[in-house]
Amino acid sequence: MTIKFSLDSGAHSLYNIKFAGKDEDGNTIKGTHARMNTTYDFYKTPAFKAYLEKYVQYLHERKNRLEFYVSLDIIFNPKASWEVQQYLESCGLKPIPVFHYGEDIKWFKKYVDRYDYVGIGGLGQDITKQKFIRFCDPLFEMISNKNGTPCIKTHGFAMTSIHLVKRYPWFSVDSATHHKASFNGHLLIPKPVIKGREILGFDYLGPNCIVPVTERRKYQKGKPVLRHISRATGVVYDAYTKYVFDHGMNIEDMDIVDNRVVMNAIYYQHVQQALKVRMGETFDYEEGGNIYFAGSLVHSTATQERLDYFNKHTKKLGNVRFLGSFYYKSILEKTMKYANKKKRVKLRSPK
């Protein structure tokens, strides 16, 4: 298995902290009103220019190891985003531009006329699914032929909704859900296909089951969590245990975070396989449907041991794609350092 790398500029983190008055976890800081009160004064500061110049330097050092890299877009300020895009190009770089929910569609057309790969953002800014559909339908109508095949590549940022992932002919999308769910004690399980008491298989393009599996998730505010895997019964419990066992683990192994990360990554690799089939059948676009893992591939403290363990359990599913963030480039650097090495180290492997 090979890990392929791409790089986001960290614009979303920068927007939250420097523009919208949020902390690093995306929580609104007391006394601010996030997007409604956003100003763009930071865009004109020496601190922003220093961040931009460091990004330019880093890209020149790393671009040969990257499948793609993303512009430092100024979220909800398309004019400023365009200016940054032009500056990055003047530095000899070719980043993917990004168009966001709520921006005038003329900017999207401007990108489509000039670029063959465009990013689309929206859900990461807490937009509802219904609003995103009303926003996104016209975009894909603009770039698709009568068969629905797009004329340019698109990347969906923070695109975790299966419904939206399969609704449009994305070339690629990214998600940090595999990592976040793992650290919140949850396992992502595809919808079981059940007839009577027989488990026929799993639907990877149906609504998934987000199942609490750790001891600390058994109770919330002193009350039992009914969705906890220990409270599943009958054929539902059988389906959960079968899914985990089919991938070489047991339910008891899910109390270990590294095992949850592996299982949740395997889930998205299967989603990608099913999505590619759908892309071919629905949009005549077999090359689309690529899923990038964002945030952290294995752990915020990536080690050789963890990468080897991840490789061992996911290598049968083909290449893994990771979208790192310049804002948290130490995570990317650690992952690059340890990825794709031949040495194998055992890490609490299930028996």
C-alpha positions in Angstrom: 0.0 0.0 0.0 1.2 3.5 -0.8 0.1 6.7 1.0 -0.3 9.6 -1.4 -0.2 13.1 0.0 -1.9 16.4 -0.8 -1.9 19.7 1.1 -4.6 22.1 2.3 -3.5 25.6 3.2 -5.2 25.6 6.6 -7.6 28.3 5.4 -10.5 26.9 7.4 -8.5 26.9 10.7 -7.2 30.4 9.9 -10.7 31.6 9.2 -12.1 30.2 12.4 -9.3 31.7 14.6 -8.3 34.9 12.9 -11.5 36.0 11.1 -14.5 34.5 12.8 -13.5 34.6 16.4 -13.4 30.8 17.1 -10.9 28.7 18.9 -8.9 25.8 17.4 -11.7 23.4 18.0 -14.2 25.6 16.0 -16.0 26.8 19.1 -17.2 30.4 19.1 -15.2 32.5 21.5 -17.3 34.3 24.1 -18.3 37.8 22.9 -18.1 37.0 19.1 -20.7 36.0 16.6 -18.7 34.0 14.1 -19.6 34.4 10.5 -22.2 37.2 11.0 -19.6 39.4 12.6 -16.6 38.4 10.4 -14.2 41.1 9.4 -11.3 40.7 7.0 -8.8 43.0 8.7 -6.5 40.1 9.3 -6.1 39.7 5.6 -4.1 43.0 5.5 -1.9 42.3 8.5 1.8 41.4 8.5 0.9 38.2 10.3 -1.3 37.0 7.4 1.4 38.0 4.9 4.0 36.1 6.9 1.7 33.0 7.0 1.3 33.3 3.2 5.0 33.6 2.6 5.8 30.5 4.8 3.2 28.6 2.8 4.8 29.6 -0.5 8.2 28.5 0.8 6.8 25.2 2.1 5.1 24.4 -1.2 8.3 24.9 -3.1 10.0 22.5 -0.8 7.3 19.8 -0.8 5.3 20.2 -4.0 7.0 17.3 -5.7 5.7 15.0 -3.1 2.1 16.2 -3.4 -0.7 15.1 -5.7 -2.2 18.6 -5.3 -2.1 21.6 -3.0 -4.8 24.2 -2.3 -4.9 28.0 -2.4 -4.9 30.0 0.8 -8.6 31.0 0.2 -10.2 33.8 2.2 -13.5 32.1 3.1 -16.6 34.1 2.1 -14.4 36.8 0.5 -14.0 35.7 -3.2 -12.2 38.9 -4.3 -9.5 38.4 -1.7 -9.3 34.7 -2.5 -8.8 35.6 -6.2 -6.0 38.0 -5.3 -4.2 35.3 -3.2 -4.6 32.8 -6.0 -3.0 35.2 -8.5 -0.2 35.9 -6.1 0.5 32.2 -5.6 0.6 31.7 -9.3 3.1 34.7 -9.6 5.3 32.7 -7.3 5.5 29.8 -9.8 2.8 27.7 -8.0 -0.4 26.0 -9.3 -2.8 25.6 -6.4 -6.4 24.5 -6.6 -8.7 27.5 -6.1 -11.7 27.2 -3.8 -15.3 28.5 -4.2 -17.5 28.7 -1.1 -21.2 28.5 -0.3 -22.8 31.9 -0.4 -20.3 33.4 -2.9 -21.6 34.8 -6.2 -21.6 32.1 -8.8 -19.7 34.4 -11.2 -16.6 33.6 -9.3 -17.1 29.9 -9.8 -17.5 30.5 -13.5 -14.3 32.5 -13.5 -12.5 29.6 -12.0 -14.1 27.1 -14.4 -13.0 29.1 -17.4 -9.4 29.1 -16.2 -8.7 26.0 -14.1 -9.3 22.2 -14.6 -9.5 21.5 -10.9 -11.6 23.6 -8.5 -12.4 23.1 -4.8 -15.9 23.6 -3.4 -16.4 24.4 0.3 -19.6 24.7 2.4 -20.5 22.0 4.9 -17.4 22.7 7.0 -19.0 26.1 7.7 -22.1 24.5 9.3 -24.3 24.8 6.3 -27.4 22.5 6.3 -27.6 19.7 3.7 -30.6 21.2 2.1 -29.0 24.6 1.6 -25.9 23.0 0.3 -27.9 21.1 -2.4 -29.5 24.3 -3.5 -26.1 25.9 -3.7 -24.3 22.9 -5.4 -26.9 21.8 -8.0 -26.3 24.8 -10.3 -22.5 24.4 -10.0 -22.6 20.9 -11.3 -25.1 21.7 -14.0 -22.7 24.4 -15.2 -19.7 22.0 -15.6 -21.5 18.8 -16.7 -22.6 17.5 -20.1 -26.0 15.9 -20.9 -24.8 12.6 -19.4 -23.8 14.3 -16.2 -20.0 13.9 -16.8 -18.1 16.9 -15.6 -15.7 18.8 -17.8 -13.4 19.7 -14.9 -12.3 18.1 -11.7 -13.9 19.2 -8.4 -12.9 18.6 -4.8 -15.4 18.7 -2.0 -14.0 19.9 1.3 -15.2 18.2 4.5 -17.6 16.2 2.4 -18.7 13.5 4.9 -22.3 13.1 3.9 -22.8 9.9 1.9 -25.9 11.4 0.4 -23.9 14.4 -1.0 -20.9 12.4 -1.9 -22.9 10.2 -4.3 -25.3 13.0 -5.5 -22.5 14.8 -7.5 -19.7 13.6 -9.8 -16.8 14.7 -7.5 -13.3 13.9 -8.6 -12.3 13.9 -5.0 -13.6 14.7 -1.5 -12.0 14.7 2.0 -13.1 13.9 5.4 -11.6 13.8 8.9 -14.6 11.7 10.2 -12.6 8.5 10.4 -10.2 10.2 12.9 -12.7 12.3 14.9 -15.1 9.3 15.3 -12.3 7.1 16.5 -11.2 9.6 19.2 -14.8 10.1 20.3 -15.1 6.3 20.9 -17.3 5.6 17.8 -17.1 3.0 15.1 -18.5 3.7 11.6 -20.4 0.6 10.3 -22.1 0.4 6.9 -25.8 -0.2 6.8 -26.4 -4.0 7.1 -28.5 -5.6 4.4 -30.7 -8.0 6.3 -33.4 -10.4 5.2 -35.2 -12.0 8.1 -32.3 -13.0 10.3 -29.9 -13.5 7.4 -27.1 -10.9 6.9 -26.8 -10.5 3.2 -24.0 -7.9 3.2 -23.4 -4.2 3.8 -24.5 -1.1 1.9 -21.6 1.3 1.8 -23.5 4.0 0.0 -26.4 3.9 2.5 -26.7 5.8 5.8 -24.0 4.5 8.1 -24.3 3.5 11.7 -22.2 5.6 14.1 -21.9 3.2 17.0 -20.4 4.0 20.4 -18.0 1.2 21.4 -15.8 2.2 24.3 -16.5 1.8 28.0 -16.6 5.5 28.6 -19.3 5.9 26.0 -21.7 3.5 27.7 -23.3 6.3 29.7 -23.9 10.0 29.1 -24.9 12.2 32.0 -25.5 9.1 34.1 -28.0 7.6 31.6 -27.4 4.5 29.4 -26.5 5.2 25.8 -28.9 2.9 23.9 -26.9 3.0 20.7 -23.9 1.5 22.5 -22.7 -1.7 20.8 -23.1 -3.6 24.1 -26.8 -2.9 24.0 -27.4 -4.1 20.4 -29.3 -7.3 20.2 -30.3 -10.0 17.8 -29.4 -9.8 14.1 -28.2 -6.1 14.5 -25.5 -7.2 17.0 -24.7 -10.2 14.7 -24.2 -7.8 11.8 -21.9 -5.5 13.9 -19.7 -8.4 15.0 -19.6 -9.9 11.5 -18.5 -6.6 10.0 -15.6 -6.2 12.5 -14.7 -9.9 12.3 -14.6 -9.9 8.5 -11.8 -7.3 8.7 -9.7 -9.4 11.1 -10.8 -7.9 14.5 -13.2 -8.5 17.3 -15.6 -6.2 19.1 -13.3 -6.3 22.2 -10.5 -4.8 20.1 -12.6 -1.7 19.5 -11.7 -0.3 22.9 -8.3 0.5 21.5 -8.2 3.8 19.6 -5.7 2.6 16.9 -8.0 -0.3 16.1 -11.0 2.1 15.7 -8.9 4.3 13.4 -8.0 1.3 11.2 -11.6 0.1 11.1 -13.0 3.6 10.2 -10.4 4.0 7.5 -11.3 0.6 6.1 -15.0 1.8 6.1 -14.1 4.8 3.9 -11.9 2.7 1.6 -15.0 0.5 0.9 -17.1 3.6 0.4 -14.6 4.8 -2.2 -14.8 1.5 -4.0 -18.6 1.5 -4.1 -18.6 5.2 -5.0 -16.3 4.6 -8.0 -18.7 2.0 -9.3 -21.6 4.5 -8.9 -19.6 7.3 -10.6 -19.1 5.1 -13.6 -22.7 3.9 -13.9 -24.4 7.2 -13.1 -22.0 9.8 -14.6 -19.7 7.8 -16.9 -16.9 9.1 -14.7 -14.9 6.1 -13.4 -11.9 8.3 -12.5 -14.0 10.2 -9.9 -15.0 9.3 -6.4 -11.5 9.5 -4.7 -11.6 9.9 -0.9 -8.9 11.7 1.0 -8.4 11.3 4.7 -8.0 14.7 6.4 -7.0 15.9 9.9 -4.6 13.1 10.9 -4.3 9.8 9.1 -3.5 7.6 12.2 -3.0 9.8 15.3 -2.1 13.3 16.2 1.2 11.8 17.5 2.0 9.7 14.4 4.8 7.2 14.9 6.5 4.6 12.7 4.7 2.0 14.8 1.3 3.4 14.2 1.9 3.9 10.4 3.1 0.3 10.1 0.1 -0.9 12.0 -2.2 1.1 9.8 -0.5 -0.2 6.6 -0.7 -3.8 7.8 -4.5 -3.7 8.2 -5.5 -1.5 5.2 -3.0 -2.6 2.5 -5.4 -4.9 0.8 -7.7 -2.0 0.0 -5.2 -0.2 -2.3 -3.7 3.2 -2.1 -4.5 5.6 0.8 -4.8 9.3 0.1 -4.1 11.9 2.9 -4.9 15.6 2.8 -2.7 17.3 5.3 -3.0 20.9 6.6 -0.3 23.5 6.5 -1.8 25.0 9.7 -1.0 21.7 11.4 2.0 20.8 9.3 3.8 19.0 12.1 1.2 16.2 11.7 1.8 16.1 8.0 5.6 16.0 8.5 5.4 13.1 10.9 3.1 11.2 8.6 5.4 11.8 5.6 8.4 10.8 7.6 7.1 7.4 8.6 4.9 6.5 5.6 5.6 3.8 3.1 8.7 2.4 4.9 9.3 -1.4 4.7 9.9 -1.9 8.4 7.0 -3.5 10.2 6.3 -3.1 13.9 3.6 -4.9 15.9 1.2 -2.6 17.7 -1.3 -4.3 20.1 -2.5 -6.4 17.2 -5.8 -8.3 17.7 -5.3 -12.1 18.3 
